[in-house]
Amino acid sequence: MAHFDWRSYFGPLLSELENTGEGNWAEIIKSQLAQRFDDSPHGDLGRWQSAMNSLPDVPGTTSELNASAIKIASPASLDSGQQQALENGLRGLMPWRKGPFDFFGTHIDTEWRSDWKWDRVSPYISDLSGRRILDVGCGSGYHCWRMLGEGAKRVIGIDPGLLFMFQFLSVKRYVGEAPIDLLPIRMEDLPEGLESFDTTFSMGVLYHRRSPLDHLLELKGTLRQGGELVLETLVVDGPEGYSLMPEDRYGQMRNVWFLPSCDTLLRWLDRAGFRNARVVDVSETTTDEQRSTDWMRFNSLQDFLDPEDPTKTIEGYPGPKRATIVAEKP
């Protein structure tokens, strides 16, 4: 198996943390990365690394981070050999779930139209210019790139999925040096009480946590005083105090624990110590926003809904509805 040189990829971030007085976190990250890549490497690590390394070198690349699709371009068109190498490398990193992306005219139509979520969320959050941002459960890092495009000073995404990391690094190899990284770690791997970020995003994570209140407290611990939380999660209709706990699966997902009503979620945020929590958007997830594509050929939302009543999941629960809440840390 090929060795993944994580020290090279993450060295600039680790040096930055050491220089900004966060050497303790840097040492923790080093230990976590050594465990993931040196001690217990994933069985597909070599295949993903080979796919990424096969992407062609293209001089003079430019990037556009404020468009619906994260776009990588070059002054001259790729020749046929480069185009084929690009296609093969990117397809070697399938399935692509969060996006879309555009690599030199090769459009990656991802399972999720993550740009639609960004369009719903971004009008209601504080200006990201000059802010230090954490994106929890960031997937391929699509939203991280959008945050950087909005002028963020530094963006750190965390997600334990190594395939997501290689998808992110495939973009970064063409963008070049930029204050953005994706760490393949979990929320619970972060040191307690970091208090390092101006804005923390948690989108599509809360319902996967067995203890949602602990997750909210962990998120609060990442924020500086006065920092902003942007929380997006599945919700259901109901009064304050109501929360749905699926018997087993929800939309074929095993790891779904609590789907609260919006009023219940606001109460949770209040109990966790946030202030000024407000619901800024509630939207039903449709099969236009989440679907199978040529770049994600597995089952998707259309397969998880009741074929006789698409307003319900295949298990009979209310269909997916997502709320976005913005709150501050006192």
Secondary structure by P-SEA (a helix, b strand, c coil): cccccccccaaaaaaaaaaacaaaaaaaaaaaaaaacccccccaaaaaaaaaaacccccbbbbbcccccbbbbccccccaaaaaaaaaaaaaacccccccccccccccccccaaaaaaaaccccccccccbbbbbcccccaaaaaaaaaacccbbbbbbccaaaaaaaaaaaaaaccccbbbbcccccccccccccccbbbbcccccccccaaaaaaaaaaaccccbbbbbbbbbbbccccbbbbbcccccccccccccccaaaaaaaaaaaccccccccbbbbbccccccccccccccccccccccccccccccccccbbbbbbbbbcc
